[in-house]
Amino acid sequence: MSLFRFFIAAACVLLTPVVLADQSATSFPALSLQQAVALTLERNPDLAQFAFQLKAKSTRVDAADLKPAPELNVQLENFLGTGRTRGATGLEATFALSQVIELGNQRQRRVELARTGIDSVDIARKSAQLDVLAEVSRRYIHVASDQEQLRLTELATQLAEKTVNEVRRRVKAAKSPEVELHRASIVLTRAEVEQEHAEHELLTSRRKLAAMWGSREVKFGEVRAQLFELPQIADFEVLTTQLASSPDFLRFATEARQRDAEVQLAKAKASSHYTVSAGLRRLQDSDDTAFVAGFTMPLFGRKQAQPAIAEAQALREGVDVESAAAKLKAETSLFELVQELKHSITEAETLRDKVLPKMEEALKATEYAYQRGRYGYLEWVDAQRERVAVQRALIESAANAHLFHTEIERLTAAPISDNATDRHAE
């Protein structure tokens, strides 16, 4: 599975274009999620470290493959003493080379253990990639949501301006008290403040998104998204089977191999290793030279290795227990995320398809009635507030749906819906 393809499919949220608070954004092209993912994979500083870690682990493999180095032994005897050993007259000098001979395939076991270190770093790299790509998806969704929130505050400001103009007309016609104009002006001022706040929120979320690829400057326009096209989700049983392919669980398989290698190495060390030596001895007093040889081996090596073997086996068994516990925890979290996603989708669909159209009709009817004196100022303003509140709730629930969708895909490391990929590719 391609991590790039995964997050192209992940959280495929695309928002309706809006006017950005950052006016300089209009000079830059719009940003798609594909582009954000590509930039992050290429430039994210958190991912750069793994190249060096892999290089270090490869060096450990090379080191583990080295045979024990031979040793040069120099021994001087019978000198600087008394009598026959006075000075260097009775000096005996021995020069010998010694070599450790490993048995039990110890070098091979060391190499196998060192190679599991490369696998561990590779799994950690993949997991970190998923974490980073999940985060860029979250920030992309936040930008999309903030764009819609800004658009909503602009709508609220327009409604407030329209209300002020209508109330002013009625006050001039002596159909409404002047206090209503003051109240309408206050509502307009508050709407303008909320719009200004939304602009700053959008600036911040855009800056956070750019930081994902190490940029201190925001050099992209709006994010292209369809926030209200809600994600689809597979059955819970299907999602649970995908957990096994996640790097979070592949980590346990890698750790199990590492622990197995540690057990095999501990057993290999139980096999005795020998040291052989050979050299020359110089007898100074007789001016003779002799050949010397030696052989050493540890005693009771197998018994001495038993504690290390038992420790390695215990750690290996612990991996299986930890893996089972992590799987149960992940399945529980996955179930919770699926339920939250279903609720967010239901809420967003209800607001989008049922509540919002009725609120639009109610607002038009209330405005029409106010203009003709059948409704008062408060009824019209309440209708406007309810209209804005419903739209804000829709934005939040739709954004939550995409965020939960992203969390599920991060947990399973697999795309949930094919149509999301198609939308994104378009």
C-alpha positions as CSV (number, residue, x, y, z in Angstrom):
1,M,0.0,0.0,0.0
2,S,1.3,3.4,-1.0
3,L,1.3,5.9,1.9
4,F,0.9,8.7,-0.7
5,R,-2.2,6.9,-2.1
6,F,-3.5,6.3,1.3
7,F,-3.7,9.9,2.3
8,I,-4.9,11.0,-1.1
9,A,-7.9,8.8,-0.3
10,A,-7.8,9.9,3.4
11,A,-10.1,12.7,4.6
12,C,-11.0,13.7,1.0
13,V,-12.5,17.0,2.1
14,L,-12.8,19.7,-0.5
15,L,-14.4,23.0,0.3
16,T,-16.4,25.5,-1.7
17,P,-14.0,28.4,-2.6
18,V,-14.3,31.5,-0.4
19,V,-12.7,34.9,-0.1
20,L,-9.7,34.5,2.1
21,A,-8.7,36.8,4.9
22,D,-5.1,36.7,3.7
23,Q,-5.4,38.9,0.7
24,S,-2.0,37.8,-0.6
25,A,-3.4,34.4,-1.0
26,T,-5.2,35.5,-4.2
27,S,-1.8,35.8,-5.9
28,F,-1.0,32.1,-5.3
29,P,-2.7,29.0,-6.8
30,A,-5.2,27.0,-4.8
31,L,-3.9,24.1,-2.8
32,S,-5.2,20.5,-3.1
33,L,-4.7,17.8,-0.5
34,Q,-2.5,15.9,-3.0
35,Q,-0.1,18.9,-3.2
36,A,-0.1,19.3,0.6
37,V,0.8,15.6,1.1
38,A,3.5,15.7,-1.6
39,L,5.1,18.8,0.0
40,T,5.0,17.3,3.4
41,L,6.5,14.0,2.3
42,E,9.3,15.9,0.6
43,R,10.1,18.5,3.1
44,N,8.8,17.6,6.6
45,P,11.7,17.9,9.0
46,D,10.4,15.2,11.4
47,L,10.7,12.6,8.6
48,A,14.3,13.5,7.6
49,Q,15.8,11.9,10.7
50,F,15.0,8.4,9.7
51,A,17.4,8.4,6.8
52,F,20.2,8.9,9.4
53,Q,18.8,6.3,11.7
54,L,18.7,3.7,8.9
55,K,22.3,4.5,8.0
56,A,23.3,4.0,11.6
57,K,21.5,0.7,11.8
58,S,23.1,-0.5,8.6
59,T,26.5,0.3,10.1
60,R,25.6,-1.9,13.1
61,V,24.9,-4.8,10.7
62,D,28.4,-4.3,9.2
63,A,29.9,-4.2,12.7
64,A,28.0,-7.4,13.8
65,D,29.4,-9.2,10.7
66,L,33.0,-8.7,11.8
67,K,35.0,-11.6,13.1
68,P,36.8,-11.2,16.4
69,A,40.1,-9.4,15.7
70,P,43.3,-11.3,16.4
71,E,45.4,-10.1,19.3
72,L,49.2,-9.7,19.7
73,N,50.5,-10.9,23.0
74,V,54.0,-9.7,24.2
75,Q,55.3,-11.1,27.4
76,L,58.7,-10.4,29.1
77,E,59.9,-12.5,32.0
78,N,63.0,-12.9,34.2
79,F,64.6,-9.5,34.0
80,L,65.5,-6.6,36.3
81,G,65.8,-9.1,39.2
82,T,68.7,-10.5,41.2
83,G,71.3,-13.1,40.5
84,R,70.8,-14.7,37.2
85,T,67.9,-12.4,36.4
86,R,69.8,-9.3,37.0
87,G,69.5,-6.8,34.1
88,A,68.4,-8.6,30.9
89,T,70.7,-11.6,31.1
90,G,68.0,-14.1,31.8
91,L,65.3,-12.4,29.8
92,E,62.6,-14.5,28.3
93,A,60.5,-12.8,25.6
94,T,57.4,-14.3,24.1
95,F,55.6,-12.9,21.1
96,A,52.4,-14.6,20.1
97,L,49.2,-14.1,18.1
98,S,45.9,-15.3,19.5
99,Q,42.5,-15.7,17.7
100,V,39.0,-16.3,19.2
101,I,37.1,-19.0,17.3
102,E,33.4,-18.5,17.7
103,L,31.1,-21.6,17.7
104,G,27.3,-21.9,17.5
105,N,26.9,-19.5,14.6
106,Q,27.3,-16.5,16.9
107,R,28.4,-14.1,14.2
108,Q,25.3,-15.1,12.1
109,R,23.0,-14.6,15.1
110,R,24.6,-11.1,15.7
111,V,23.9,-10.1,12.2
112,E,20.3,-11.3,12.3
113,L,19.7,-9.3,15.5
114,A,21.3,-6.2,14.0
115,R,19.1,-6.5,10.9
116,T,16.0,-6.4,13.0
117,G,17.1,-3.0,14.1
118,I,16.8,-1.9,10.4
119,D,13.3,-3.3,10.3
120,S,12.4,-1.5,13.5
121,V,13.5,1.8,12.1
122,D,11.7,1.2,8.9
123,I,8.4,0.4,10.7
124,A,8.9,3.5,12.9
125,R,9.5,5.6,9.7
126,K,6.2,4.3,8.2
127,S,4.4,5.0,11.4
128,A,5.8,8.5,11.6
129,Q,4.8,9.1,8.0
130,L,1.3,8.1,8.8
131,D,1.3,10.4,11.8
132,V,2.6,13.3,9.8
133,L,0.2,12.7,6.9
134,A,-2.7,12.4,9.3
135,E,-1.7,15.7,10.8
136,V,-1.4,17.5,7.5
137,S,-4.9,16.1,6.7
138,R,-6.2,17.5,10.0
139,R,-4.7,20.9,9.3
140,Y,-6.1,20.9,5.8
141,I,-9.5,20.2,7.1
142,H,-9.2,22.9,9.7
143,V,-8.3,25.4,6.9
144,A,-11.3,24.3,4.9
145,S,-13.5,24.7,8.0
146,D,-12.1,28.1,8.8
147,Q,-12.7,29.2,5.2
148,E,-16.4,28.2,5.6
149,Q,-16.5,29.9,9.0
150,L,-15.2,33.1,7.5
151,R,-17.8,32.8,4.7
152,L,-20.5,32.4,7.3
153,T,-19.3,35.5,9.3
154,E,-19.4,37.5,6.0
155,L,-23.0,36.3,5.5
156,A,-23.8,37.3,9.1
157,T,-22.3,40.8,8.5
158,Q,-24.4,41.1,5.3
159,L,-27.6,40.2,7.1
160,A,-26.8,42.7,9.8
161,E,-26.1,45.4,7.3
162,K,-29.3,44.6,5.5
163,T,-31.2,44.8,8.8
164,V,-29.7,48.2,9.7
165,N,-30.8,49.5,6.3
166,E,-34.3,48.2,6.6
167,V,-34.7,49.4,10.2
168,R,-33.4,52.8,9.2
169,R,-36.0,53.0,6.5
170,R,-38.7,52.0,8.9
171,V,-37.5,54.5,11.5
172,K,-37.6,57.3,9.0
173,A,-41.1,56.3,8.1
174,A,-42.0,56.4,11.8
175,K,-42.9,52.7,11.7
176,S,-40.3,51.6,14.2
177,P,-38.7,53.2,17.3
178,E,-35.2,54.6,16.9
179,V,-34.0,52.2,19.7
180,E,-34.3,49.4,17.2
181,L,-31.8,51.1,14.9
182,H,-29.4,51.3,17.8
183,R,-29.9,47.6,18.5
184,A,-29.4,46.7,14.9
185,S,-26.2,48.8,14.7
186,I,-24.9,46.9,17.8
187,V,-25.6,43.6,16.1
188,L,-23.7,44.8,13.0
189,T,-20.7,45.8,15.0
190,R,-20.6,42.4,16.7
191,A,-20.9,40.7,13.4
192,E,-17.9,42.7,12.1
193,V,-15.9,41.8,15.1
194,E,-16.7,38.1,14.6
195,Q,-15.7,38.4,11.0
196,E,-12.4,39.9,11.9
197,H,-11.8,37.1,14.4
198,A,-12.6,34.5,11.7
199,E,-10.0,36.2,9.4
200,H,-7.3,35.7,12.1
201,E,-8.4,32.2,12.7
202,L,-8.0,31.4,9.0
203,L,-4.6,33.1,8.9
204,T,-3.4,30.9,11.8
205,S,-4.7,27.6,10.4
206,R,-3.1,28.4,7.0
207,R,0.2,29.1,8.7
208,K,0.0,25.8,10.6
209,L,-0.7,24.0,7.4
210,A,2.4,25.5,5.7
211,A,4.5,24.6,8.7
212,M,3.9,20.9,7.9
213,W,6.4,21.1,5.0
214,G,8.8,23.4,6.9
215,S,7.6,26.7,5.4
216,R,7.4,29.9,7.4
217,E,5.5,31.6,4.7
218,V,2.0,30.8,3.3
219,K,2.5,30.5,-0.4
220,F,-0.8,29.0,-1.5
221,G,-4.3,30.2,-2.1
222,E,-7.5,28.7,-0.9
223,V,-7.7,25.0,-0.2
224,R,-9.9,23.4,-2.7
225,A,-12.4,21.2,-1.0
226,Q,-16.0,20.0,-0.8
227,L,-16.4,20.0,3.0
228,F,-20.1,19.1,2.8
229,E,-19.5,16.0,0.7
230,L,-19.4,13.6,3.6
231,P,-17.1,10.5,3.7
232,Q,-18.3,7.0,3.5
233,I,-17.2,4.2,5.8
234,A,-16.7,0.5,5.6
235,D,-18.2,-2.0,8.0
236,F,-16.6,-2.3,11.4
237,E,-15.6,-5.9,10.8
238,V,-13.7,-4.9,7.6
239,L,-11.9,-2.1,9.4
240,T,-10.8,-4.4,12.2
241,T,-9.1,-6.8,9.7
242,Q,-7.2,-3.8,8.4
243,L,-5.6,-3.1,11.7
244,A,-3.1,-5.9,11.2
245,S,-1.6,-4.0,8.2
246,S,-1.0,-0.9,10.2
247,P,2.6,0.0,11.2
248,D,1.4,0.2,14.8
249,F,0.8,-3.6,14.7
250,L,3.6,-4.5,12.2
251,R,5.8,-3.1,14.9
252,F,4.9,-6.0,17.1
253,A,5.8,-8.5,14.4
254,T,9.2,-6.8,14.0
255,E,9.7,-6.7,17.7
256,A,8.9,-10.4,17.9
257,R,11.5,-11.2,15.3
258,Q,14.0,-9.1,17.2
259,R,13.2,-11.0,20.4
260,D,13.5,-14.3,18.6
261,A,17.0,-13.2,17.3
262,E,18.0,-12.3,20.9
263,V,16.9,-15.7,22.1
264,Q,19.0,-17.4,19.3
265,L,22.0,-15.2,20.1
266,A,21.8,-16.0,23.8
267,K,21.6,-19.8,22.9
268,A,24.6,-19.4,20.5
269,K,26.6,-17.8,23.3
270,A,26.0,-20.9,25.4
271,S,28.3,-22.7,23.0
272,S,31.9,-22.5,24.0
273,H,34.2,-20.4,22.1
274,Y,37.9,-21.1,22.0
275,T,41.0,-19.0,21.8
276,V,44.1,-20.4,20.1
277,S,47.5,-18.7,20.2
278,A,50.9,-19.4,18.6
279,G,54.2,-17.5,18.7
280,L,57.9,-17.5,19.5
281,R,59.8,-17.3,22.8
282,R,63.3,-15.9,23.0
283,L,65.6,-17.3,25.8
284,Q,68.3,-14.6,26.3
285,D,70.7,-16.5,28.5
286,S,71.0,-19.4,26.2
287,D,70.5,-17.5,23.0
288,D,67.8,-20.0,22.0
289,T,64.4,-19.6,20.3
290,A,61.3,-21.8,20.9
291,F,57.8,-22.1,19.4
292,V,54.9,-21.7,21.8
293,A,51.2,-22.5,21.4
294,G,48.2,-22.1,23.6
295,F,44.5,-23.1,23.8
296,T,41.9,-21.7,26.2
297,M,38.2,-22.4,26.6
298,P,35.6,-21.2,29.2
299,L,34.2,-23.7,31.7
300,F,30.5,-24.2,32.4
301,G,29.6,-21.8,29.6
302,R,26.2,-23.4,29.0
303,K,25.2,-23.0,32.6
304,Q,26.4,-19.4,32.7
305,A,24.3,-18.6,29.7
306,Q,21.0,-19.9,31.1
307,P,19.9,-16.6,32.8
308,A,20.4,-14.7,29.6
309,I,18.4,-17.2,27.6
310,A,15.6,-17.2,30.2
311,E,15.5,-13.4,30.1
312,A,15.4,-13.3,26.3
313,Q,12.6,-15.9,26.2
314,A,10.6,-13.9,28.8
315,L,10.9,-10.7,26.8
316,R,9.8,-12.6,23.7
317,E,6.6,-13.9,25.4
318,G,5.9,-10.4,26.6
319,V,5.6,-9.2,23.0
320,D,2.7,-11.5,22.4
321,V,0.9,-10.3,25.5
322,E,1.6,-6.6,24.6
323,S,0.4,-7.2,21.1
324,A,-2.9,-8.7,22.2
325,A,-3.5,-5.8,24.6
326,A,-2.7,-3.2,22.0
327,K,-5.1,-4.9,19.5
328,L,-8.0,-4.9,22.0
329,K,-7.3,-1.2,22.8
330,A,-7.1,-0.3,19.1
331,E,-10.4,-2.2,18.3
332,T,-12.1,-0.3,21.2
333,S,-10.8,3.0,19.9
334,L,-11.8,2.1,16.3
335,F,-15.3,1.3,17.4
336,E,-15.6,4.6,19.2
337,L,-14.4,6.5,16.2
338,V,-16.8,4.7,13.9
339,Q,-19.7,5.6,16.2
340,E,-18.6,9.2,16.3
341,L,-18.2,9.3,12.5
342,K,-21.7,7.9,12.0
343,H,-23.2,10.4,14.4
344,S,-21.4,13.3,12.7
345,I,-22.5,12.2,9.2
346,T,-26.1,11.8,10.4
347,E,-26.0,15.2,12.1
348,A,-24.4,16.9,9.0
349,E,-26.9,15.3,6.6
350,T,-29.8,16.3,8.7
351,L,-28.7,19.9,9.0
352,R,-27.7,20.1,5.3
353,D,-30.7,18.4,3.8
354,K,-33.6,19.1,6.2
355,V,-32.9,21.9,8.7
356,L,-31.0,24.4,6.6
357,P,-33.5,24.6,3.7
358,K,-36.3,25.1,6.2
359,M,-34.3,27.8,7.9
360,E,-33.8,29.6,4.6
361,E,-37.5,29.6,4.0
362,A,-38.3,30.7,7.5
363,L,-35.8,33.6,7.2
364,K,-37.3,34.8,3.9
365,A,-40.8,34.6,5.3
366,T,-39.8,36.5,8.5
367,E,-38.1,39.2,6.5
368,Y,-41.1,39.5,4.3
369,A,-43.4,39.8,7.2
370,Y,-41.2,42.3,9.0
371,Q,-41.1,44.6,6.0
372,R,-44.9,44.6,6.0
373,G,-45.2,45.2,9.8
374,R,-46.6,41.8,10.7
375,Y,-43.5,40.7,12.6
376,G,-41.3,42.8,14.9
377,Y,-37.6,43.4,14.9
378,L,-36.8,40.6,17.4
379,E,-38.5,37.9,15.3
380,W,-36.5,38.9,12.3
381,V,-33.2,39.0,14.2
382,D,-33.9,35.7,15.9
383,A,-34.5,34.1,12.5
384,Q,-31.2,35.5,11.3
385,R,-29.4,34.1,14.3
386,E,-31.0,30.7,13.9
387,R,-30.0,30.6,10.3
388,V,-26.4,31.4,11.1
389,A,-26.4,29.0,14.0
390,V,-27.6,26.1,11.8
391,Q,-24.9,26.9,9.2
392,R,-22.2,27.0,11.9
393,A,-23.4,23.6,13.3
394,L,-23.3,22.2,9.8
395,I,-19.7,23.3,9.3
396,E,-18.6,21.9,12.6
397,S,-20.4,18.5,12.1
398,A,-19.1,18.2,8.6
399,A,-15.5,19.0,9.7
400,N,-15.8,16.5,12.6
401,A,-17.0,13.8,10.1
402,H,-13.8,14.3,8.0
403,L,-11.6,14.5,11.1
404,F,-13.0,11.2,12.5
405,H,-12.6,9.7,9.0
406,T,-8.9,10.8,9.1
407,E,-8.4,9.2,12.5
408,I,-9.9,5.9,11.3
409,E,-7.7,5.8,8.3
410,R,-4.7,6.6,10.5
411,L,-5.6,3.8,12.8
412,T,-6.2,1.3,10.0
413,A,-3.5,2.6,7.6
414,A,-5.9,1.9,4.7
415,P,-8.3,4.0,2.6
416,I,-12.0,3.6,3.5
417,S,-13.8,4.8,0.4
418,D,-12.9,4.5,-3.3
419,N,-15.2,7.4,-4.3
420,A,-13.2,9.7,-2.1
421,T,-10.1,8.9,-4.2
422,D,-12.1,9.6,-7.3
423,R,-13.2,13.0,-6.0
424,H,-9.7,13.9,-5.0
425,A,-8.3,12.9,-8.3
426,E,-10.7,15.2,-10.1
